[in-house]
């Protein structure tokens, strides 16, 4: 099922969808990392934002 952009909040904010350009752009800005760093983090720990933040913090 496609990402429903009319339903935002809750779980949608807790996950990082690297297949959506706008999400990659927004998460990179929010986390202060490059697209490459974000994609690597998601590949390493999954798409949960809290785990990605934790991973990036340990770098």
MORAWO-V977495 format. One record per residue. PSI is psi in degrees with one decimal (999 if undefined). OMEGA is omega in whole degrees, 0 to 359 (999 if undefined). Layout:
psi:PSI omega:OMEGA
psi:PSI omega:OMEGA
This chain:
psi:140.9 omega:181
psi:155.9 omega:177
psi:116.0 omega:181
psi:103.8 omega:184
psi:-10.0 omega:177
psi:-14.0 omega:180
psi:93.1 omega:180
psi:159.4 omega:179
psi:175.5 omega:178
psi:-121.2 omega:185
psi:-30.9 omega:180
psi:-36.9 omega:180
psi:-13.5 omega:182
psi:-3.9 omega:182
psi:150.8 omega:180
psi:116.6 omega:179
psi:102.9 omega:183
psi:0.5 omega:177
psi:-2.8 omega:178
psi:115.6 omega:183
psi:-42.7 omega:182
psi:-33.6 omega:178
psi:-42.1 omega:178
psi:-47.8 omega:180
psi:-48.0 omega:183
psi:-42.2 omega:180
psi:-39.2 omega:178
psi:-43.9 omega:179
psi:-45.1 omega:182
psi:-39.5 omega:183
psi:-10.5 omega:179
psi:38.9 omega:181
psi:166.2 omega:177
psi:166.5 omega:178
psi:-40.4 omega:180
psi:-44.1 omega:179
psi:-41.0 omega:179
psi:-47.7 omega:181
psi:-38.9 omega:178
psi:-43.5 omega:180
psi:-44.3 omega:179
psi:-39.6 omega:178
psi:-35.6 omega:183
psi:-44.5 omega:189
psi:-2.8 omega:181
psi:-175.7 omega:188
psi:4.3 omega:179
psi:123.3 omega:186
psi:-39.3 omega:181
psi:-36.8 omega:179
psi:-35.9 omega:177
psi:-44.3 omega:177
psi:-45.5 omega:180
psi:-45.1 omega:179
psi:-46.8 omega:181
psi:-31.2 omega:179
psi:-25.9 omega:180
psi:-10.0 omega:183
psi:999 omega:999
